[in-house]
Amino acid sequence: MKLLIVNGVNLNMLGKRDSAHYGTFTLTQLNREIRKYARGKGIKTAFVQSNCEGRLVGYLQKCKADGVILNAGAYTHYSYALRDCIADMKVEVVEVHLSDIYNREEFRKTDVLRDVVSKVYYGEKQYSYFKAVDYFAAKGE
């Protein structure tokens, strides 16, 4: 099994952002931990990140993986372009968030992707990603 991990807007700034919400690790460190965790379950991983909504849509449209773990960042709250793309995908998408988007600012409680993804894991920093890996691992058994 191969998973594509797609990180969206501002996730390249991990390690410099509010550590209470996002942790202290960088995106490189986060990806390393996800790869190690997934490898332990026999899963291969590929990683992409962009701050550009259209580029994220392009990554998803060209996806050759068995599943996608997506942290769209702030695009979660208003990107109908990502929503429409995910709705048309042939592979499952699991949404993740490092922070608890439902216990933050009011605008973060809107999730336009929720109805087109298979699962949502949030509020557990890197463990949100690990739970998404576990979800796909269980499906592959």
Secondary structure, DSSP 8 states (H G I E B T S, - for coil): -EEEEEE-TTGGGTTTS-HHHH-S--HHHHHHHHHHHHHTTT-EEEEEE-S-HHHHHHHHHT--SSEEEEE-GGGGGT-HHHHHHHHT-SSEEEEEESS-GGGS-GGGG--TTGGGSSEEEESSTHHHHHHHHHHHHHHH-
